[in-house]
Amino acid sequence: MAAAGLAGCGVNAIPTAEEAAKAKWADVQNQYQRRADLIPNLVATVKGAANFEQGTLVKVTEARAKATSIQISAADVTDPDKMAQYQAAQGQLSQGLGRLLASVEAYPDIKANDNFKTLQSQIEGAENRIAVARRDYNEAVQAYNTTIRTFPAIIAAKVVYGAKPMVPFAATTPGADTAPTVSFDGPAAPAPAANDNAGAPASKAAGQ
């Protein structure tokens, strides 16, 4: 009877929702790491161009170093301060990449470089995957947070688990929620604002 009572109070639903959200957070981190791994090759390719804005490359390199130095474990997704630091660092890197890709428009030789084109396409794919992973994580967090705050699971959340709400991913800097625009035909234009909890800005297939 006691076991049935606990089950009725959501004792099983809570860890299920928690593990689902943690798994989605791991996906977010994996996609950000995928992007970070591409940046050194991108910088090296652009760096060889004469008179390219070296300050832009330095800022991107520094932003990458900061972003990769901040790691958030699944246990930290309930800490608003740690999540804000991670999100801000990744947002700064997104902005730096956007400026770098826009600057390349003034260098036809770089734009014509096959290696650069490949890297640019891969980064676009990485940004699409990041957007999808953030959306999926936020949906899982919403499901978990709703579970621990509604009856009857709220009983188990307080009595059994001491559950805390997880922090959704939200852009913390202007433009951090939009992928850098990739264009081979003219000046880069800003992409439309994305909403993590709305439909995916790009299908999963687009990032593959």
C-alpha positions in Angstrom: 0.0 0.0 0.0 2.8 2.4 0.9 4.5 1.7 -2.5 1.2 2.3 -4.3 0.8 5.6 -2.4 4.2 6.8 -3.3 3.7 5.9 -6.9 0.5 7.9 -6.9 2.4 10.8 -5.6 4.7 10.9 -8.6 7.7 9.2 -7.0 8.6 7.6 -10.3 7.5 10.5 -12.6 10.0 12.9 -11.0 13.2 11.0 -11.7 12.0 10.1 -15.1 11.4 13.7 -16.0 14.7 14.7 -14.4 16.8 12.2 -16.3 15.1 13.3 -19.6 16.1 16.9 -18.9 19.6 16.0 -18.0 20.0 14.0 -21.2 18.8 17.0 -23.2 21.3 19.2 -21.4 24.1 16.8 -22.4 23.0 17.3 -26.0 23.2 21.0 -25.7 26.8 20.8 -24.4 27.8 18.3 -27.1 26.5 20.7 -29.8 28.4 23.6 -28.3 31.5 21.5 -28.2 31.0 20.6 -31.9 31.0 24.3 -32.7 34.1 25.0 -30.5 36.0 22.3 -32.3 35.5 23.9 -35.6 36.7 27.4 -34.6 40.5 26.9 -34.5 40.5 25.7 -38.2 38.2 28.6 -39.2 40.5 31.1 -37.5 43.6 29.5 -39.1 42.0 29.6 -42.5 41.1 33.3 -42.2 44.3 34.3 -40.5 46.3 33.8 -43.6 44.6 36.6 -45.5 46.5 39.8 -45.9 45.3 42.7 -43.9 42.4 40.8 -42.3 41.2 42.4 -39.1 43.3 40.6 -36.6 41.4 42.0 -33.7 38.3 40.1 -34.8 40.3 36.9 -34.8 41.7 37.6 -31.3 38.2 38.3 -29.9 36.8 35.0 -31.4 39.8 33.1 -30.0 39.4 34.6 -26.6 35.6 34.1 -26.6 36.1 30.4 -27.5 38.6 30.0 -24.6 36.2 31.5 -22.1 33.2 29.5 -23.4 35.1 26.2 -23.3 36.4 26.9 -19.8 32.9 27.1 -18.3 31.5 23.6 -17.9 28.0 22.9 -16.4 27.3 19.4 -15.1 23.8 18.0 -15.0 23.8 18.7 -11.3 24.3 22.4 -11.9 21.2 23.0 -14.1 19.3 24.1 -11.0 21.8 26.9 -10.3 20.7 30.1 -12.0 24.1 31.8 -11.5 26.1 29.0 -13.1 23.7 28.7 -16.0 23.8 32.4 -16.6 27.6 32.4 -16.8 27.5 29.5 -19.3 24.9 31.1 -21.4 26.6 34.5 -21.4 29.9 32.9 -22.5 28.3 31.0 -25.3 26.4 34.1 -26.4 29.6 36.1 -26.6 31.1 33.4 -28.8 28.0 33.4 -31.1 28.4 37.2 -31.5 32.1 36.9 -32.2 31.5 34.3 -34.9 28.8 36.5 -36.4 31.2 39.4 -36.7 33.9 37.2 -38.1 31.7 35.8 -40.8 30.4 39.2 -41.7 33.9 40.6 -41.9 34.9 38.0 -44.4 32.5 39.5 -46.9 35.1 42.1 -47.7 37.7 39.5 -48.6 36.8 37.7 -51.9 39.9 35.5 -51.7 38.7 34.1 -48.4 35.2 33.6 -49.6 36.5 31.7 -52.6 38.6 29.4 -50.4 37.1 25.9 -50.5 38.3 25.1 -47.0 36.6 28.2 -45.7 33.4 27.4 -47.5 33.4 24.0 -45.9 34.1 25.3 -42.4 31.4 28.0 -42.8 28.9 25.4 -43.8 29.8 23.2 -40.9 29.4 26.1 -38.5 26.0 26.9 -39.9 25.1 23.2 -39.3 26.5 23.4 -35.8 24.4 26.5 -35.0 21.3 24.8 -36.3 22.0 21.8 -34.1 22.5 24.1 -31.1 19.2 25.8 -31.7 17.4 22.4 -31.8 19.2 21.1 -28.8 18.4 24.2 -26.7 14.7 23.9 -27.7 14.6 20.2 -26.8 16.3 20.9 -23.5 13.8 23.8 -22.6 10.9 21.5 -23.4 12.3 18.8 -21.1 12.9 21.4 -18.4 9.4 22.7 -18.7 8.0 19.2 -18.3 10.2 18.5 -15.3 9.4 21.9 -13.6 5.7 21.3 -14.2 5.9 17.8 -12.7 7.5 18.9 -9.4 5.1 21.8 -9.0 1.8 20.1 -9.6 -0.3 17.7 -7.5 0.2 14.9 -6.7 3.9 14.8 -7.7 4.6 18.0 -5.7 4.3 15.8 -2.6 7.1 13.5 -3.6 9.1 16.4 -4.9 9.2 18.0 -1.5 9.1 15.0 0.8 11.2 12.4 -1.1 13.5 14.3 -3.4 13.7 17.9 -2.3 13.5 18.7 -6.0 14.5 22.1 -7.3 13.4 23.7 -10.6 15.8 23.5 -13.5 16.9 26.6 -15.3 15.9 26.9 -19.0 18.3 28.1 -21.6 17.7 31.8 -22.5 19.8 34.2 -24.5 21.6 36.7 -22.2 23.1 39.0 -24.8 21.6 40.7 -27.9 21.6 38.4 -30.8 22.9 35.4 -28.8 19.8 33.4 -29.7 20.3 33.6 -33.5 22.8 31.7 -35.5 25.5 33.7 -37.5 24.1 34.3 -41.0 26.1 32.4 -43.6 26.1 34.1 -47.0 28.3 33.7 -50.1 26.5 36.3 -52.2 26.6 39.6 -50.3 26.8 41.3 -46.9 25.5 39.2 -44.0 22.0 40.1 -42.9 20.7 39.5 -39.4 18.8 36.3 -38.9 15.2 36.5 -37.5 15.0 36.2 -33.7 14.5 32.7 -32.5 12.4 31.5 -29.6 13.8 28.4 -27.8 10.3 27.3 -26.8 8.7 27.8 -30.2 9.2 25.6 -33.2 12.7 24.7 -34.2 14.3 27.5 -36.3 15.6 24.8 -38.5 14.8 21.2 -38.8 17.1 18.6 -37.4 17.8 17.5 -40.9 19.1 20.9 -41.8 21.9 20.6 -39.3 23.0 17.2 -40.4 
